[in-house]
Amino acid sequence: MRFIGITGGVGCGKSKVLEILKEQLKDKCIIVEADKLAASLMMPGHKCFDDVVSLPWPSSIIGDDGLIDRSLMAKFMYADHKMRNAVNEIVHPAVKLEIQHQVDEAYKTHNIEYFFYEAALLIECGYDKLCDELWYIYADEAVRRDRLSCNRGYSQDKISSIMASQLPEDVFKDRCSVVIDNSGDAEVTRGQILSILA
């Protein structure tokens, strides 16, 4: 089994690459997305939930449904870097521990060929030390801006702010052994993936 980390800047199309991998490999792979895993660990009953909720928020981040109001939490986090760091210090280690557990279980069962883990902060969180290899999903900045503007309704200022907070392209390329150019047609991307998996 190969444990592969997938990363890339905002708007590069990591989700599309994951879709292609699932279509091509079907039951030969497991795909885990960091954001979804983190969200599951912040549900009631998990230690992450208790630890995050108990931080000194300006007001309660628990919604009427008893769950963390993620949009409110994000608003508070991005207004105060200390709160953002505090949340990250709780969630990132918990996610890493859970991923390691899932990978260990996958190795034991021997029933898949690939374990893909997608995360925007793969390099920053030290997953290069855990993964067998890292894949960088690349797309031209103009393409990324267009996707984010059309698909998510982001303003150009918001896009610039997010991009400025992420690692530069040369760092991604330096730290990742595989680069997939996802700037164009999905079939071109599919061809690159098939070539890599061959």
Backbone as ProteinMPNN parsed JSONL, in Angstrom:
{"seq_chain_A": "MRFIGITGGVGCGKSKVLEILKEQLKDKCIIVEADKLAASLMMPGHKCFDDVVSLPWPSSIIGDDGLIDRSLMAKFMYADHKMRNAVNEIVHPAVKLEIQHQVDEAYKTHNIEYFFYEAALLIECGYDKLCDELWYIYADEAVRRDRLSCNRGYSQDKISSIMASQLPEDVFKDRCSVVIDNSGDAEVTRGQILSILA", "coords_chain_A": {"N_chain_A": [[0.838, -1.197, 0.0], [0.471, 2.225, -0.795], [0.949, 5.256, 0.812], [-0.244, 8.278, 0.173], [0.064, 11.733, 0.106], [-1.92, 14.484, -0.784], [-1.824, 17.725, -2.011], [-2.105, 21.333, -2.433], [-2.597, 24.708, -3.627], [-5.34, 26.995, -2.88], [-8.198, 26.624, -4.937], [-6.984, 25.048, -6.854], [-8.064, 22.677, -7.638], [-8.188, 20.237, -6.218], [-10.27, 18.586, -5.351], [-11.423, 17.658, -7.738], [-9.346, 16.048, -8.698], [-9.368, 14.082, -6.716], [-11.863, 12.945, -7.249], [-11.38, 11.787, -9.75], [-9.402, 9.919, -9.075], [-10.907, 8.219, -7.405], [-12.779, 7.246, -9.23], [-11.1, 5.858, -11.016], [-9.663, 4.024, -9.433], [-11.476, 2.841, -7.78], [-12.428, 0.371, -5.542], [-9.868, -0.023, -4.724], [-8.655, 1.865, -3.244], [-8.446, 4.189, -0.455], [-9.772, 7.297, 0.377], [-9.208, 10.194, 2.138], [-10.263, 13.297, 3.321], [-8.889, 16.153, 4.738], [-10.363, 18.375, 5.791], [-12.974, 17.347, 6.084], [-12.5, 15.253, 7.834], [-11.552, 16.655, 10.075], [-13.862, 18.097, 10.671], [-15.545, 16.002, 11.457], [-14.293, 15.183, 13.775], [-14.842, 17.267, 15.396], [-17.384, 16.983, 16.273], [-20.039, 16.588, 18.699], [-19.186, 14.608, 21.549], [-16.648, 13.961, 20.917], [-13.276, 14.557, 21.979], [-12.053, 16.767, 20.822], [-14.21, 18.451, 20.231], [-15.085, 19.223, 22.82], [-12.739, 20.506, 23.75], [-12.346, 22.574, 21.882], [-14.737, 24.055, 22.108], [-14.471, 24.969, 24.703], [-12.621, 26.985, 24.6], [-11.693, 30.497, 24.996], [-13.971, 32.044, 23.581], [-15.496, 34.965, 22.02], [-18.253, 34.833, 22.179], [-20.673, 32.18, 22.652], [-20.003, 29.397, 20.553], [-21.672, 27.415, 19.907], [-24.398, 26.238, 18.118], [-28.045, 26.373, 17.75], [-28.667, 23.759, 17.256], [-26.988, 22.307, 18.809], [-24.536, 21.781, 17.816], [-21.206, 22.79, 16.744], [-21.138, 26.014, 15.46], [-19.903, 26.433, 12.529], [-19.366, 28.526, 10.733], [-19.52, 30.786, 12.345], [-17.487, 30.207, 14.15], [-15.303, 30.259, 12.38], [-15.371, 32.939, 11.646], [-14.679, 34.201, 14.075], [-12.151, 33.038, 14.433], [-10.617, 33.995, 12.278], [-10.532, 36.616, 12.828], [-8.913, 36.851, 14.941], [-5.759, 35.938, 15.487], [-4.667, 34.504, 17.592], [-6.739, 32.924, 18.559], [-7.176, 31.396, 16.294], [-4.735, 29.996, 16.166], [-4.958, 28.598, 18.569], [-7.144, 26.89, 18.105], [-6.098, 25.416, 15.968], [-3.99, 24.131, 17.269], [-5.323, 22.306, 18.774], [-6.911, 20.822, 16.968], [-5.283, 19.982, 14.7], [-3.231, 18.111, 15.72], [-4.973, 16.077, 16.605], [-6.242, 15.281, 14.256], [-4.022, 14.335, 12.834], [-3.277, 12.166, 14.428], [-5.544, 10.528, 14.126], [-5.468, 10.027, 11.37], [-3.067, 8.601, 11.201], [-3.826, 6.355, 12.64], [-5.848, 5.329, 10.953], [-4.355, 4.757, 8.661], [-2.565, 2.834, 9.662], [-4.406, 0.793, 10.245], [-5.27, 0.235, 7.654], [-2.932, -0.769, 6.505], [-2.732, -3.12, 7.967], [-4.95, -4.635, 7.123], [-4.49, -5.078, 4.431], [-6.005, -4.742, 2.087], [-6.221, -2.744, 0.213], [-4.667, -0.69, -2.34], [-3.851, 1.928, -2.356], [-3.69, 4.735, -0.171], [-5.031, 7.756, 0.069], [-4.515, 11.012, 1.205], [-5.857, 14.096, 1.516], [-4.96, 17.432, 1.976], [-4.78, 20.905, 2.619], [-2.781, 21.98, 4.193], [-0.682, 20.178, 4.227], [2.157, 20.053, 3.98], [2.959, 22.039, 5.805], [2.092, 20.921, 8.188], [3.733, 18.774, 8.536], [3.35, 16.298, 7.216], [4.905, 15.18, 5.281], [6.724, 13.621, 6.491], [5.303, 11.425, 7.227], [3.926, 10.39, 5.028], [4.333, 8.262, 2.115], [4.806, 9.49, -0.266], [4.373, 12.803, -1.682], [1.904, 14.55, -3.519], [1.55, 17.292, -5.643], [-0.982, 19.388, -6.584], [-1.319, 21.427, -9.208], [-2.299, 24.581, -10.59], [-2.673, 27.218, -12.938], [-2.441, 30.61, -11.795], [-4.349, 32.429, -12.801], [-6.37, 30.712, -13.644], [-7.103, 29.541, -11.232], [-8.063, 31.793, -9.87], [-10.267, 32.394, -11.448], [-11.867, 30.11, -11.087], [-12.402, 30.268, -8.313], [-13.749, 32.662, -8.147], [-15.996, 32.259, -9.842], [-17.105, 29.76, -8.958], [-17.207, 29.857, -6.153], [-17.853, 32.41, -5.525], [-16.044, 34.266, -4.551], [-14.433, 37.382, -3.823], [-11.929, 39.287, -5.619], [-10.115, 40.434, -3.874], [-10.408, 38.84, -1.588], [-9.542, 36.392, -2.607], [-6.869, 37.025, -3.203], [-5.917, 37.486, -0.63], [-6.185, 34.951, 0.575], [-4.482, 33.421, -1.061], [-2.055, 34.667, -0.537], [-1.58, 33.823, 2.008], [-0.856, 31.228, 1.784], [1.558, 28.6, 1.006], [4.27, 29.374, -1.246], [4.44, 28.573, -4.769], [6.923, 27.394, -5.56], [7.823, 26.126, -3.252], [5.933, 24.094, -2.842], [6.482, 22.591, -5.169], [9.102, 21.866, -4.723], [8.952, 20.226, -2.476], [7.239, 18.167, -3.113], [6.992, 15.037, -4.766], [5.563, 14.435, -7.013], [3.947, 16.257, -9.561], [0.925, 17.475, -10.645], [-0.607, 18.962, -13.314], [-3.367, 20.805, -13.242], [-4.63, 22.724, -14.708], [-6.16, 22.779, -16.968], [-8.397, 20.953, -19.074], [-10.412, 18.322, -17.694], [-9.957, 15.771, -18.679], [-7.357, 15.843, -19.552], [-6.056, 16.083, -17.145], [-6.835, 13.626, -16.07], [-5.433, 11.917, -17.765], [-2.787, 12.448, -16.987], [-2.855, 11.458, -14.365], [-3.411, 8.728, -14.779], [-1.093, 8.0, -16.073], [0.764, 8.357, -14.019], [-0.082, 6.442, -12.189], [0.367, 4.133, -13.56]], "CA_chain_A": [[0.0, 0.0, 0.0], [1.179, 3.499, -0.826], [0.288, 6.342, 1.543], [0.06, 9.449, -0.649], [-0.516, 13.006, 0.508], [-2.278, 15.353, -1.911], [-1.941, 19.104, -1.55], [-2.095, 22.368, -3.467], [-3.196, 25.969, -3.222], [-6.778, 27.166, -3.038], [-8.667, 26.736, -6.316], [-6.201, 24.239, -7.795], [-8.89, 21.566, -8.108], [-7.869, 18.973, -5.526], [-11.488, 17.756, -5.31], [-11.558, 17.006, -9.053], [-8.337, 14.986, -8.736], [-9.864, 13.006, -5.852], [-12.957, 12.292, -7.991], [-10.76, 10.956, -10.797], [-8.753, 8.792, -8.401], [-11.964, 7.309, -6.941], [-13.337, 6.605, -10.426], [-10.12, 4.965, -11.619], [-9.177, 2.983, -8.527], [-12.652, 2.242, -7.13], [-12.236, -0.193, -4.204], [-8.437, -0.241, -4.465], [-8.096, 2.999, -2.496], [-9.183, 4.954, 0.549], [-9.506, 8.727, 0.24], [-9.618, 10.965, 3.313], [-10.061, 14.738, 3.176], [-8.576, 16.733, 6.045], [-11.452, 19.229, 6.284], [-14.097, 16.504, 6.5], [-12.072, 14.525, 9.023], [-11.529, 17.622, 11.176], [-15.259, 18.389, 11.016], [-16.103, 14.85, 12.178], [-13.684, 15.143, 15.106], [-15.398, 18.37, 16.184], [-18.78, 16.694, 16.605], [-20.212, 16.251, 20.122], [-18.738, 13.272, 21.91], [-15.205, 13.895, 20.69], [-12.491, 15.452, 22.832], [-11.839, 18.013, 20.064], [-15.4, 19.287, 20.419], [-15.026, 19.795, 24.169], [-11.587, 21.404, 23.873], [-12.564, 23.769, 21.049], [-15.848, 24.822, 22.685], [-14.054, 25.572, 25.975], [-11.704, 28.117, 24.382], [-12.338, 31.773, 25.373], [-14.612, 32.714, 22.449], [-16.246, 36.191, 22.38], [-19.581, 34.342, 22.57], [-20.758, 30.736, 22.407], [-19.965, 28.983, 19.143], [-22.612, 26.297, 19.746], [-25.662, 26.65, 17.516], [-29.286, 25.853, 18.34], [-28.707, 22.302, 17.066], [-26.026, 21.675, 19.705], [-23.273, 21.589, 17.103], [-20.4, 23.994, 16.567], [-21.498, 26.859, 14.318], [-18.588, 26.532, 11.877], [-19.166, 29.841, 10.124], [-19.242, 31.716, 13.441], [-16.147, 29.879, 14.629], [-14.353, 30.759, 11.38], [-15.364, 34.406, 11.752], [-13.874, 34.538, 15.258], [-10.774, 32.589, 14.23], [-9.893, 34.831, 11.331], [-10.434, 37.959, 13.397], [-7.967, 36.789, 16.064], [-4.808, 34.862, 15.162], [-4.437, 33.673, 18.779], [-7.81, 31.921, 18.571], [-6.901, 30.494, 15.179], [-3.649, 29.116, 16.589], [-5.455, 27.727, 19.646], [-7.958, 25.846, 17.469], [-5.191, 24.558, 15.201], [-3.191, 23.318, 18.198], [-6.203, 21.222, 19.236], [-7.442, 20.008, 15.878], [-4.271, 19.359, 13.837], [-2.684, 16.871, 16.282], [-6.029, 15.053, 16.658], [-6.412, 14.798, 12.883], [-2.831, 13.551, 12.492], [-3.376, 10.904, 15.175], [-6.598, 9.727, 13.503], [-4.967, 9.583, 10.066], [-2.078, 7.545, 11.442], [-4.593, 5.179, 13.039], [-6.516, 4.775, 9.77], [-3.319, 4.191, 7.787], [-2.114, 1.6, 10.311], [-5.45, -0.205, 10.039], [-5.266, -0.128, 6.23], [-1.77, -1.644, 6.305], [-3.012, -4.43, 8.585], [-5.957, -5.4, 6.379], [-3.903, -5.412, 3.118], [-7.04, -4.885, 1.058], [-6.208, -1.625, -0.734], [-3.343, -0.391, -2.9], [-3.51, 3.331, -2.113], [-4.38, 5.535, 0.84], [-4.818, 9.16, -0.275], [-4.919, 11.981, 2.223], [-5.831, 15.448, 0.928], [-4.943, 18.523, 2.957], [-4.136, 22.137, 2.156], [-1.608, 22.246, 5.034], [0.051, 18.912, 4.309], [3.583, 20.317, 4.216], [3.093, 22.815, 7.038], [1.826, 20.056, 9.344], [4.742, 17.723, 8.621], [2.928, 14.999, 6.703], [5.944, 14.623, 4.42], [7.435, 12.619, 7.298], [4.417, 10.269, 7.396], [3.5, 9.852, 3.735], [5.34, 7.676, 1.233], [5.111, 10.544, -1.239], [3.428, 13.918, -1.744], [1.518, 15.012, -4.846], [1.154, 18.7, -5.696], [-1.943, 19.717, -7.639], [-0.99, 22.775, -9.656], [-3.117, 25.243, -11.617], [-2.262, 28.613, -13.156], [-3.135, 31.534, -10.893], [-5.539, 32.988, -13.462], [-7.392, 29.657, -13.629], [-7.555, 29.417, -9.844], [-8.877, 32.977, -9.568], [-11.537, 32.264, -12.17], [-12.654, 29.076, -10.399], [-12.85, 30.752, -7.009], [-14.716, 33.742, -8.385], [-17.22, 31.7, -10.432], [-17.678, 28.644, -8.203], [-17.427, 30.158, -4.733], [-18.281, 33.799, -5.371], [-15.041, 35.037, -3.813], [-13.935, 38.617, -4.432], [-10.501, 39.208, -5.945], [-9.363, 40.759, -2.649], [-10.425, 37.656, -0.729], [-8.679, 35.398, -3.256], [-5.481, 37.464, -3.009], [-5.596, 37.303, 0.779], [-6.008, 33.513, 0.822], [-3.281, 32.98, -1.769], [-0.88, 35.225, 0.147], [-1.38, 33.098, 3.274], [-0.446, 29.854, 1.487], [2.945, 28.423, 0.572], [4.511, 29.692, -2.651], [4.478, 27.444, -5.704], [8.218, 26.709, -5.603], [7.934, 25.262, -2.071], [5.148, 22.905, -3.167], [7.181, 21.8, -6.188], [10.338, 21.357, -4.128], [8.676, 19.218, -1.441], [6.385, 17.093, -3.634], [7.669, 14.235, -5.792], [4.693, 14.382, -8.189], [3.206, 17.484, -9.846], [-0.152, 17.285, -11.619], [-1.094, 20.254, -13.807], [-4.825, 20.749, -13.336], [-5.055, 24.03, -15.217], [-7.056, 22.678, -18.121], [-9.49, 19.995, -19.183], [-10.369, 17.2, -16.748], [-9.41, 14.585, -19.343], [-5.891, 16.008, -19.557], [-5.666, 15.736, -15.768], [-7.03, 12.185, -15.946], [-4.314, 11.287, -18.472], [-1.605, 12.56, -16.129], [-3.033, 10.555, -13.219], [-3.273, 7.358, -15.276], [0.332, 7.801, -16.337], [1.443, 8.256, -12.714], [-0.484, 5.193, -11.537], [0.751, 2.98, -14.404]], "C_chain_A": [[0.87, 1.242, 0.0], [0.331, 4.56, -0.121], [0.706, 7.64, 0.873], [-0.676, 10.678, -0.14], [-0.755, 13.87, -0.714], [-2.507, 16.756, -1.396], [-1.909, 20.073, -2.727], [-2.805, 23.603, -2.955], [-4.694, 26.01, -3.472], [-7.133, 27.322, -4.519], [-7.915, 25.883, -7.324], [-6.977, 23.033, -8.306], [-8.554, 20.222, -7.486], [-9.076, 18.033, -5.515], [-11.69, 17.0, -6.621], [-10.57, 15.856, -9.171], [-8.789, 13.801, -7.886], [-10.993, 12.232, -6.54], [-12.391, 11.332, -9.035], [-10.106, 9.729, -10.181], [-9.782, 7.759, -7.958], [-12.563, 6.544, -8.118], [-12.387, 5.541, -10.968], [-9.769, 3.775, -10.729], [-10.292, 2.236, -7.797], [-12.324, 1.691, -5.731], [-10.773, -0.5, -3.875], [-7.828, 0.873, -3.615], [-9.04, 3.491, -1.4], [-8.791, 6.409, 0.338], [-10.058, 9.442, 1.466], [-9.291, 12.43, 3.067], [-9.93, 15.366, 4.562], [-9.744, 17.537, 6.613], [-12.622, 18.406, 6.805], [-13.752, 15.727, 7.765], [-12.079, 15.442, 10.244], [-12.951, 17.935, 11.635], [-15.868, 17.243, 11.822], [-15.549, 14.77, 13.601], [-14.186, 16.274, 16.006], [-16.9, 18.218, 16.418], [-18.877, 16.366, 18.092], [-19.817, 14.804, 20.404], [-17.253, 13.062, 21.684], [-14.493, 14.904, 21.591], [-12.249, 16.797, 22.144], [-12.997, 18.988, 20.266], [-15.32, 19.996, 21.766], [-13.917, 20.834, 24.298], [-11.781, 22.702, 23.084], [-13.637, 24.661, 21.661], [-15.411, 25.562, 23.953], [-13.031, 26.711, 25.816], [-12.436, 29.429, 24.7], [-12.894, 32.562, 24.175], [-15.33, 33.982, 22.911], [-17.68, 35.885, 22.797], [-19.643, 32.865, 22.193], [-20.744, 30.435, 20.91], [-20.874, 27.775, 18.902], [-23.945, 26.827, 19.222], [-26.856, 26.035, 18.219], [-29.389, 24.333, 18.235], [-27.725, 21.557, 17.963], [-24.677, 21.397, 19.076], [-22.492, 22.898, 17.05], [-20.879, 24.718, 15.312], [-20.181, 27.186, 13.599], [-18.327, 27.9, 11.264], [-18.859, 30.891, 11.19], [-17.84, 31.475, 13.994], [-15.089, 30.439, 13.678], [-14.233, 32.279, 11.452], [-14.492, 34.853, 12.928], [-12.395, 34.19, 15.044], [-9.988, 33.539, 13.343], [-9.841, 36.293, 11.755], [-9.36, 38.015, 14.482], [-7.01, 35.618, 15.848], [-4.505, 33.981, 16.367], [-5.495, 32.573, 18.879], [-7.594, 30.903, 17.451], [-5.813, 29.495, 15.557], [-4.113, 28.121, 17.652], [-6.28, 26.579, 19.072], [-7.055, 24.866, 16.718], [-4.381, 23.626, 16.102], [-4.01, 22.166, 18.8], [-6.513, 20.259, 18.091], [-6.356, 19.285, 15.07], [-3.648, 18.099, 14.437], [-3.713, 15.737, 16.335], [-6.253, 14.436, 15.28], [-5.236, 13.903, 12.505], [-2.863, 12.184, 13.175], [-4.404, 9.968, 14.531], [-6.155, 9.194, 12.141], [-3.979, 8.439, 10.246], [-2.768, 6.237, 11.83], [-5.237, 4.51, 11.816], [-5.52, 4.121, 8.813], [-2.804, 2.87, 8.358], [-3.12, 0.47, 10.101], [-5.471, -0.695, 8.588], [-4.084, -1.038, 5.906], [-2.057, -3.051, 6.822], [-3.951, -5.277, 7.738], [-5.47, -5.808, 4.985], [-4.934, -5.49, 1.994], [-7.144, -3.697, 0.101], [-4.773, -1.392, -1.224], [-2.879, 1.026, -2.569], [-4.336, 3.907, -0.966], [-4.029, 6.984, 0.528], [-5.334, 10.059, 0.839], [-4.748, 13.377, 1.642], [-5.902, 16.503, 2.014], [-4.219, 19.723, 2.383], [-2.821, 22.376, 2.907], [-0.754, 20.991, 5.237], [1.525, 19.131, 4.68], [3.782, 21.016, 5.548], [2.932, 21.948, 8.285], [2.745, 18.833, 9.417], [4.337, 16.363, 8.105], [3.942, 14.381, 5.743], [6.754, 13.556, 5.159], [6.607, 11.343, 7.483], [4.081, 9.585, 6.075], [4.664, 9.22, 2.974], [5.757, 8.673, 0.169], [4.031, 11.612, -1.188], [3.173, 14.284, -3.201], [1.056, 16.467, -4.736], [0.214, 18.915, -6.874], [-1.747, 21.191, -7.981], [-2.057, 23.28, -10.631], [-2.626, 26.684, -11.731], [-3.06, 29.534, -12.245], [-4.402, 32.095, -11.517], [-6.694, 31.993, -13.451], [-7.968, 29.521, -12.226], [-8.468, 30.588, -9.475], [-10.254, 32.863, -10.23], [-12.444, 31.234, -11.483], [-13.238, 29.603, -9.092], [-13.903, 31.847, -7.135], [-16.054, 33.174, -8.868], [-17.903, 30.668, -9.534], [-18.008, 28.975, -6.758], [-17.864, 31.602, -4.482], [-17.305, 34.671, -4.599], [-14.676, 36.316, -4.572], [-12.453, 38.446, -4.727], [-9.639, 39.527, -4.723], [-9.282, 39.552, -1.727], [-9.498, 36.578, -1.295], [-7.211, 35.749, -3.025], [-5.024, 37.223, -1.579], [-5.329, 35.831, 1.101], [-4.713, 33.023, 0.186], [-2.011, 33.45, -1.066], [-0.559, 34.469, 1.43], [-0.873, 31.67, 3.052], [1.002, 29.809, 0.999], [3.11, 28.825, -0.895], [4.686, 28.422, -3.488], [5.796, 26.675, -5.663], [8.425, 25.784, -4.398], [7.155, 23.966, -2.304], [5.932, 21.994, -4.116], [8.45, 21.172, -5.632], [10.079, 20.178, -3.197], [7.852, 18.029, -1.943], [7.076, 16.362, -4.788], [6.864, 14.146, -7.085], [3.966, 15.713, -8.33], [2.186, 17.178, -10.935], [-0.671, 18.657, -12.013], [-2.588, 20.14, -14.075], [-5.39, 22.081, -13.844], [-6.129, 23.927, -16.294], [-8.175, 21.67, -17.984], [-9.301, 18.818, -18.231], [-9.764, 15.952, -17.376], [-7.887, 14.645, -19.434], [-5.355, 15.638, -18.178], [-5.767, 14.229, -15.559], [-5.854, 11.433, -16.599], [-3.039, 11.32, -17.653], [-1.674, 11.564, -14.972], [-2.838, 9.11, -13.638], [-1.812, 7.029, -15.55], [1.118, 7.604, -15.041], [1.16, 6.905, -12.062], [-0.011, 3.951, -12.3], [1.994, 2.27, -13.861]], "O_chain_A": [[1.878, 1.309, 0.703], [-0.849, 4.733, -0.425], [1.857, 8.062, 0.981], [-1.896, 10.659, 0.023], [0.11, 13.976, -1.583], [-3.283, 16.967, -0.464], [-1.709, 19.671, -3.874], [-3.531, 23.546, -1.963], [-5.244, 25.168, -4.182], [-6.468, 28.047, -5.258], [-8.172, 25.976, -8.524], [-6.589, 22.429, -9.306], [-8.628, 19.188, -8.15], [-8.919, 16.82, -5.656], [-12.083, 15.834, -6.613], [-10.918, 14.796, -9.69], [-8.617, 12.649, -8.283], [-11.069, 11.008, -6.427], [-12.866, 10.206, -9.182], [-10.24, 8.622, -10.704], [-9.563, 6.557, -8.115], [-12.822, 5.345, -8.021], [-12.819, 4.449, -11.336], [-9.6, 2.657, -11.214], [-10.083, 1.146, -7.265], [-11.98, 2.459, -4.834], [-10.477, -1.154, -2.875], [-6.639, 0.841, -3.3], [-10.245, 3.244, -1.421], [-7.615, 6.718, 0.142], [-11.238, 9.31, 1.791], [-8.181, 12.766, 2.654], [-10.76, 15.136, 5.442], [-10.077, 17.396, 7.79], [-13.197, 18.726, 7.845], [-14.588, 15.559, 8.653], [-12.552, 15.06, 11.315], [-13.219, 18.027, 12.833], [-16.624, 17.482, 12.764], [-16.247, 14.344, 14.521], [-13.984, 16.249, 17.22], [-17.596, 19.187, 16.719], [-17.9, 15.911, 18.686], [-20.078, 13.903, 19.607], [-16.667, 12.107, 22.193], [-15.035, 15.959, 21.92], [-12.241, 17.84, 22.797], [-12.793, 20.188, 20.447], [-15.467, 21.215, 21.846], [-14.117, 21.902, 24.875], [-11.429, 23.784, 23.552], [-13.473, 25.879, 21.727], [-15.914, 26.647, 24.247], [-12.629, 27.324, 26.805], [-13.666, 29.468, 24.676], [-12.358, 33.607, 23.804], [-15.734, 34.07, 24.071], [-18.256, 36.569, 23.643], [-18.764, 32.361, 21.494], [-21.384, 31.121, 20.113], [-20.851, 27.182, 17.824], [-24.54, 27.738, 19.799], [-26.701, 25.268, 19.168], [-30.097, 23.693, 19.013], [-27.627, 20.332, 17.9], [-23.782, 20.847, 19.718], [-23.042, 23.975, 17.281], [-21.009, 24.12, 14.244], [-19.446, 28.087, 14.001], [-17.194, 28.382, 11.274], [-18.037, 31.781, 10.971], [-17.1, 32.419, 14.27], [-14.098, 31.024, 14.117], [-13.141, 32.834, 11.336], [-13.673, 35.762, 12.796], [-11.506, 34.951, 15.426], [-8.83, 33.849, 13.624], [-9.181, 37.109, 11.112], [-8.945, 39.098, 14.895], [-7.39, 34.457, 16.003], [-4.122, 32.824, 16.195], [-5.188, 31.436, 19.237], [-7.803, 29.704, 17.637], [-5.945, 28.297, 15.304], [-3.718, 26.956, 17.641], [-6.137, 25.432, 19.496], [-7.221, 23.65, 16.816], [-4.119, 22.477, 15.745], [-3.45, 21.178, 19.275], [-6.391, 19.043, 18.233], [-6.496, 18.095, 14.785], [-3.539, 17.094, 13.735], [-3.367, 14.573, 16.134], [-6.43, 13.225, 15.152], [-5.428, 12.836, 11.923], [-2.517, 11.171, 12.568], [-4.165, 8.767, 14.405], [-6.434, 8.045, 11.798], [-4.042, 7.435, 9.537], [-2.356, 5.155, 11.411], [-5.179, 3.29, 11.66], [-5.798, 3.073, 8.23], [-2.627, 1.9, 7.621], [-2.741, -0.665, 9.816], [-5.664, -1.883, 8.326], [-4.219, -1.975, 5.119], [-1.678, -4.043, 6.201], [-3.779, -6.492, 7.641], [-5.976, -6.775, 4.415], [-4.74, -6.242, 1.038], [-8.052, -3.647, -0.728], [-3.806, -1.836, -0.605], [-1.68, 1.3, -2.506], [-5.52, 3.605, -0.816], [-2.883, 7.402, 0.695], [-6.444, 9.883, 1.343], [-3.636, 13.793, 1.316], [-6.789, 16.476, 2.866], [-3.178, 19.586, 1.741], [-1.865, 22.905, 2.341], [-0.178, 20.787, 6.306], [2.059, 18.477, 5.575], [4.658, 20.644, 6.33], [3.557, 22.207, 9.313], [2.554, 17.959, 10.264], [4.92, 15.358, 8.511], [3.853, 13.195, 5.424], [7.387, 12.701, 4.54], [7.147, 10.301, 7.852], [3.965, 8.362, 6.008], [5.823, 9.59, 3.162], [6.914, 8.702, -0.25], [2.92, 11.369, -0.716], [4.096, 14.325, -4.015], [0.275, 16.821, -3.853], [0.573, 18.655, -8.022], [-1.976, 22.076, -7.156], [-2.638, 22.508, -11.393], [-2.216, 27.292, -10.742], [-4.226, 29.266, -11.956], [-5.422, 32.223, -10.839], [-7.851, 32.374, -13.272], [-9.182, 29.401, -12.055], [-9.511, 30.4, -8.85], [-11.274, 33.2, -9.628], [-13.642, 31.464, -11.32], [-14.419, 29.408, -8.804], [-14.826, 31.938, -6.326], [-17.113, 33.555, -8.37], [-19.122, 30.691, -9.366], [-18.967, 28.445, -6.196], [-18.203, 31.967, -3.356], [-17.693, 35.703, -4.052], [-14.62, 36.328, -5.802], [-11.796, 37.573, -4.161], [-8.56, 38.958, -4.555], [-8.231, 39.267, -1.153], [-8.759, 35.932, -0.551], [-6.404, 34.88, -2.693], [-3.89, 36.808, -1.34], [-4.374, 35.503, 1.805], [-3.94, 32.298, 0.813], [-1.017, 32.725, -1.007], [0.583, 34.467, 1.889], [-0.506, 30.981, 4.004], [1.587, 30.827, 0.632], [2.194, 28.639, -1.696], [5.031, 27.357, -2.977], [5.798, 25.445, -5.724], [9.121, 24.774, -4.506], [7.645, 22.877, -2.007], [6.033, 20.787, -3.896], [8.827, 20.069, -6.027], [10.879, 19.245, -3.129], [7.776, 17.0, -1.272], [7.666, 16.986, -5.67], [7.414, 13.819, -8.137], [3.433, 16.243, -7.355], [2.534, 16.687, -12.008], [-1.119, 19.428, -11.164], [-3.017, 19.466, -15.012], [-6.48, 22.499, -13.456], [-6.907, 24.857, -16.506], [-8.81, 21.546, -16.936], [-8.178, 18.373, -17.991], [-9.125, 15.159, -16.685], [-7.215, 13.614, -19.397], [-4.33, 14.967, -18.059], [-4.89, 13.623, -14.943], [-5.353, 10.448, -16.056], [-2.291, 10.343, -17.621], [-0.685, 10.911, -14.641], [-2.174, 8.345, -12.938], [-1.354, 5.916, -15.289], [2.03, 6.779, -14.98], [2.045, 6.299, -11.458], [0.008, 2.849, -11.75], [2.448, 1.287, -14.446]]}, "name": "protein", "num_of_chains": 1, "seq": "MRFIGITGGVGCGKSKVLEILKEQLKDKCIIVEADKLAASLMMPGHKCFDDVVSLPWPSSIIGDDGLIDRSLMAKFMYADHKMRNAVNEIVHPAVKLEIQHQVDEAYKTHNIEYFFYEAALLIECGYDKLCDELWYIYADEAVRRDRLSCNRGYSQDKISSIMASQLPEDVFKDRCSVVIDNSGDAEVTRGQILSILA"}
